[in-house]
Amino acid sequence: MKAVMVMFDSLNKHMLPPYGCDWIQAPNFQRLADRSVTFDNCYAGSLPCMPARRDLQTGRLNFLHRSWGPLEPFDDSMVALLTKQGVYTHLSTDHTHYFEDGGATYHTRYNSWEFARGQEGDPWKGNVKEPDIPESLSGPKLGDLWRQDWVNREYLDTEDKQPLAVTMKRGIEFIERNLEQDRWFLQIEAFDPHEPFFTQQKYKDMYPHHYEGKHFDWPDYGKVQQQPEEVQHVIYEYAALISMCDEYLGKIMDVFDRHDLWKDTMLIVNTDHGFLLGEHEWWGKNIQPFYNEIVNIPLFVWDPRSGAANVRSDALVQMIDMAPTLLDFFEVEIPPDMQGKPLMSLLESGATLREAVLFGVHGGHVNCTDGRYVYMRAPKDSSNEPLYEYTLMPMHMHQMFNPKEFKGMELAGPFSFTKQAQVMKIKGKTNPNKYRYESLLFDLQQDPKQENRLEDPKIEALMIRYMVQIMQAHDAPPEQFERLGIPCTGHLV
């Protein structure tokens, strides 16, 4: 038995043909849906990138205890567990965050790994001279990333050199080199269609439109300030990149067809989160509210044991289900600390996996959905306190914690999942969001675009009960309940 996961970053569900989009050219995503189970109610868990990957490997939510950071010494890594049980694991990726301080413990869990250079502001090519940068609507807020990206682009002048193409090619090479071998897991992880929406002209030509404005393929996170034609232009730039992703997804499926891997190889195609492209007058995914364009994400699963294809599921699933699903597939024991569920049990029995799911970012709103309603719970006041980080690996995205951040640090725990280890309790930073908003409730059945806030105390109380149950199951620290103004009973205060 073998398994392949193809993971894209910032892939919008609502812009894929299997989910109803009728204008983006992505036939291989439809081809995939015809060969797999398409999940309609898959939700992000911990946001954004590395918190989602900790969810992926550990099978439990990250954001209640920790912001962006590495795997911890006490974490049950799905990849490490597979490796320990004789399943060879390999990662082919162009995702730069794996190679920064805040992600450096993830890729080393695999038996082997390959990294295609050049995405976003990857510090790849050294260039003392300032690069040629066109007049653009992007840039100033991006700082060094913006400069480095334009250095990198000089070396990515043909499609075969682009990191997406290299990542997929290396993944295919691994498959074809190991066709006759058994018990391996391959993770092909593409940074695209994450911004910047940079691709070659042939994909841009698939979306002809008149535009004479400034260069624009990298929207800054925040409120939309651009003109409608500028917004539409960047949407087409994103669409072109989806079409490139689709092209390379097709190459993976061609390998499955050519070697009949469908008979014994699991295929999972997923993402960490979506991306707002002007919807709700926002750009990006880090600034709340976390509307469904960000958190209701695509997921396709082919499991050769069930053979379920061209099937849709409305079960509530999340990234935390990936680890137990893969462990179950290779008949490796699932650790008790994993809160996710193997999807095979769902496909076999049709049972409900869970009543509701939780999602959010550390220090931000805590959000809950049961598939019908979405509730976004705000902190009880503007101080957003108390808030703490719990870690043995004090790292931020690009750097270690500053020594000043350890002022007042104390040992806490152990928590139920820390293997009897106490952890550092460090005062957390409030998620920076100058656009503060109150708690919000939406009825997705009556208001799928989340345009009209719902006022219903009974439904709000129900969603709070779900929220508390899930937070308790994940051993959330007591101050998280205090910060949100909800006691452990789940009733409003």
N, C-alpha and C positions, 0 to 999 in steps of 0.2 A: 504494500500500500504506500502511496505517495501523495503529497499535497502541495499545491501551489497557491499562494496568495498574491494577487495583483492589487496593490494598494496605491490609489491616487490621493493627492492632497488637494483639498478645497474643491472637490467635485460636486457640482450642484445637481441634485436629484431632479429638480423641476426643469432642467435643461437637457434631459436625456429622453430619447424616443420611448423607451419602455415605460416612462412615467408621464407620458402625454405630450411631450414637446414635439411639435410638428414642423419646425423650421431649421433646427440644427441637424447637420449631416453627420450622423453617428450610427451607421447601419450595424456595426459590429456589437454595439451595446444591445441592439435589438436581437441580433443573432445570439448573444449571450443569454438574454432573457428566454429565448426559445429553448435553450439547453439547460436551464437551471431553475431554481426557486427564486423569485423576485420578492423581496420583502418591502412592503409598503409602509410599515411603521417601525423602521429602524431609526433610533435616535442616538445622537452623540451623547457622551457621558461627561468626561472631563475635558475642558477646552483650555488652550488650543492644542498645538502640535505635540509636544513631548508629554504633557499630561494625558493626552489621548493614547499615546504609545505605552505609557505605563499601564493604563487600563487594558490595553491589548495584551501585554505580557503577563500581567498579574491577575486579570479576571476580577478586579474590584475597582471601585471608583477612587481616583486620586485626589480630587479637588476639595474634599472636606477637610483634609489634613495638610495639604501641601500645594504650593504653587508649582511653577515650572521647575523641574529638577530631574536628576538621574534616578535609575533604579536604586533602591535602598538595599543594604546588606541582608535585611530580613525578608525581602520580597520573594515570593514564589514566581520565578520567571518561567513562563510556559516554554520558551526556547531552551533554557537550561535544563528543564525537566525532560524535554524530548531528547536532548543530547545525552543526558545521563542514562536514558533507557535505550540507547543505541540507535536513535533516529538522527541521521545526519542532517544538519541545518545549515542553510546558506542564505546570505542576504546580498542582493544586488540592488543598489540604491544610488540616487543622486541627491538625497535629502541631507542638506548641510548641517542640520541641527544635531544629528548623531555625533558630529565631530567637534562640538563645542563643549565647554565646561558643563553646561546643563543637560547634556545628553550622552555623555561619554561612556556610560556603563551599559548602553543598550546593545550596540553592534557587537561588542566583545562577548556576548552570550552565545553567538553563533559559532559553529565549527569553522566557518570561513566567510569572508565578506569581500565585496568589491564596491568601490565608490567612484562614481563618474563625476568629474569636477565641472564647476562652472555655473551652477544655478544661483540666481538672485545675487547676493553680495558675497558669495563664496570667495575667501581670500586666496585665490588660485594663481593668477598671473600677476607678477610684479611689474609695475609701470610707474616710474617716478614722474614722468611727464604727464600733465593733465590730459585725460582722454578727450576726444571730440564728442561733445554731448549736444544734441539738437535742442533748440528752444522747446520747452516741454511744459505740460500742465502738472507733471510730477517732479519730485526731486528734493526740494529744500528740507522737508521733514524726514527724509530717508537718510540723510547724512552720508557716512562713509559707504553704506550699502549701495547707494545710488552711484557713487563714483566707481566703486569696484565692479558693479554690474556692467558699466559701459566699457571698462577694461576687458572684462570677460567676453563681451559680445564680439569683440574684434576677432576672437579665436573660434567663434561659433558661426562661421559664415556659410556653412552647408548643413543640410539636415542630418547627415550621418555623424556630424561632430556634436550635435546637440545632446545634452546629458540624458534627455528622455530616450533618444534613439540608442545611445550607448548602454544605458541601464537595461533596456528591453533586450538588446542584442546579447548582452552578457547573460541575462536570465535564460534566454533560449539556448545559448551555448551550454549552460549548466544542464538543462533538461536533456539535450541531445547527447551530451557526454555521459550522462548517467541513466540512460534509458533502461539498461539491463539490470540496474541495481534496484534494490528494494529499500523501503523505510527511509525516505528522505523528505524533508520539508524545505521548499524554496519560497522565499519572500522576495518578490520583485516590487520594489517600492519607488514610485515616481513622485518627484516633487510637483510636477505639473498635474493639473492646470493652475497651481498656485501662481500668484502674481510674482514678477511681472509677466504679462501675457505675451511672451516673446516667442515667435515661431517664424517659419520661412514663408515666402510669398505665396507658394502654391496653396497653402491653407487659408491665407488671407483672401485669396482670389475666389474662394468658395462663398464669400459673403460680400459681394460687390456693393459699394455704397459711396455716395459722394461726401467727401470730407476734406476740407482744406485748412483745418485748424492745426494747432500745435501738436507735437508728438504726445501721445497719451496711451500708454499700455500698463500703467502701474498706479492705480488710484490710492491715494492716502486714506488711511482709516479715519472715518469721521463723517460729518454731514456732507451731503452732496452740495457743492457750490458751483458746479459746471453747468453749461448750457445743455439743453436737451440733445442737440446734435453731438455734443462731446460725450455725453453719457451713452448714447446709442453707439458711437464709434467704439468705445472701450468694451461694450457688450459684444460687438462683433469680433474684437480682438480676443476676448475670452472664448467665444464660439469657435474661432479658428484653432485655438489651442485644444479645445475639447475634440475637435475633428482630428487633430494630430494624435491625441491620446487614443482615440477610437481606432486610428490606423494601426497603432502598435498593439492594442488589445487584439485586433484581428490577426496579427502575426502570432500571438500566443495561442489563439484558438486554432490557427492553421496547424501549429505543432501538435495540438491535441488531436486534431482530425487525422493528420498524416501518420501519427504513430498509435492511434486509437487509445490515447491515454484516458479517455472517458471511462474505460472499463475498470480502472483501478486507482485513479488519481482524483482526489478532491480538488476543486477549484473554487476559490473565494475571491470575489472582486468587491472592494469596499473603499471607503474613504474615512478621514477623521472628522470632517465637518464640511459645510458648504461655505458660501460667500455671498454677501449682499452686493448686488450690482446696481445700486440705485433704488431698490425696493425699500419702502418705508423711509425714503430720502436718506439712505445710509450707504456707505462703502465699508466693506470688510467683514470681519467676524469676531474681533476682540472686544468691541464696544457694545455693551448691551443696549436694548433688549435682545435676547437670543430668539429671534423669530424663526419660524420653521424653515425659511430659506437657508438658515445656518445649521439647524440641529436635526431636522428630519432628512436623513441622508440615505443614499442608495446602498443597497446590499444585494448581491447575487451569490448563491451558493449551489454548487453541484456536488452532490454526495453520491458516489457510485454504489454505496450500499443500498440506498433507497431507490435510486434511478429517477427521482422526481424531477421532471423537466416541464417547461412551459406552464409552470404553476405559480400562483401568487399566494402570499401569506400576509395576513394582517396582524400577526402576532407582534407584541412589543418586544423588540430585541435591541441590543446595544453592543458596543465594542467589547464590553466585559464578557460577552458570550463567545468571543473568538477563541480565547485560551482554552476553556473547557471543551469547546467543539473540536479543536485540533487534538487535545489530549485524548478525548474519547475516541476519535478516529484511529489513533495509533495504539489504543488500548493501554494508555498510561494513566495511572491513578490520578484523579483530580484532587488537589489539596483542599482541606476543609475551609481554608481562608478565602478561596475563590467564591465570589458571589454570583458570577455568571453561570449560565446553564448551557449544556451541550444542545445544539440545535437539532441533532438527530432525533432526540426524544420528542421534540415538537413535530418533526416530519412524520414520525412513526405513529404517534398517538393522536395528533391534532389537538392536544391539550393546551390550555392557556399557560404560558410560561410565567407570567406575572401580571398583576393588576395595573401596575404603574411603573414608570421609570423616572429617575432623577438625573438632572444634568446641570452643569454650571462651571464657573471659573472660581478659583480660590479668592475669597474676599469679596466676591460679587453676589448677585442675587442667586438664590437657590430656586431651581425650576423643576416642575413636576408635570407629567402628562400621563393620562390614562388612555390616550389615543383619541378621545373625544374632546376633552378639555385640556388646556395648557394653563398652568398657574405659575406666575413669576413672582416669587416672594422677595420683597425688598427688605433691607436691614431696617430695624425699628426706628433708627434716627440717623442723622448725617454723620455721626462720629464713626459708624460702622465698627463699633467695638463691643466686646473684646474680640480680638482676632490674633491667632497665633499660627506659626508654622511648626510642624513636628517632623524632625528629620535627623538622620545621622550623616547626611550628605549635603551640607549647606552650600548649594550652588544656585545661581541664577542662570539665565539663558546663556550669556556670553562670559560670565565671570563668577568667581567665588564670592561668597558673602564678604562684605566689608567688615573689618574687625569691630567697627562701631555698632553694627547690627547685633552683636552678641551681648550688648549691655542689657543686664537683667535676665540673661538666659538662665534657665534652670532645667533640671532633668524632670521628665514627666513619663507617665506610663508605668509599666508597659501597656500597650493596647493589645487587643485580642489577636492581632495579626503580626505583631513585632517579634514573635518567637522569644518572649520573656525579656527582650531587650528594652531598657529605657531609652528614650530619645530626647534630643534637645527640643525645648519649647522656647521658641524665639518669637518676639513680637512681630506680627505680620504687617505687611504694607497694604493699605486699602487700595483695591483695584482702581486705577486712575480713570475716572469717568466724569467729566465735567457736565455731561448731560444726564443728571440724575433723574430717575423716574420712580414712581410709586409702584406698589404691587399691582400686577395686571393679571386679568383672567380673560381667556378667549374660548369660545365655542367653535372648534374646528369644523364641525358639521355644518353649522349655520353661517360661519364666517371663516372660510378656509384661508383667506388672505390676511387674517388677523388685523382687520381695519377698525373694528368696533369693540371697545372694551365692554366686557360683560360684568354686571353687578348682580351677584347672587350669593348671599351669605351661606346658604346651605351647600352649594357646590364648592365654595371656597373652603368651608370647613371640611368637606370630604377630601379635597386635594391636600389640605394641611395634614390630615390623618395619614394619607398615603406617604406624604413627605417625611413625616416623623418616623413611620415604620421603616422606611428605607434608610433613613439616617441612622436609626438605632441598629439596623442590621449591619451597617458598615462601621459601627462603633465610632460614630461622629463624636468629637470632643464636646463637652457640655456647653462651652461658650458659643458654639455654632447655633444652638437653640436660643441662647440668650441674645445673641447678635440679631437674630431674625425676629425676636419677640414671640417665639412659640415654645411653650413648655413641652416636656416629653409626653404629656397626655395628648398633644396634638390639637388642643383647643386654643382659640384666639385669646389673647390677653388685652 
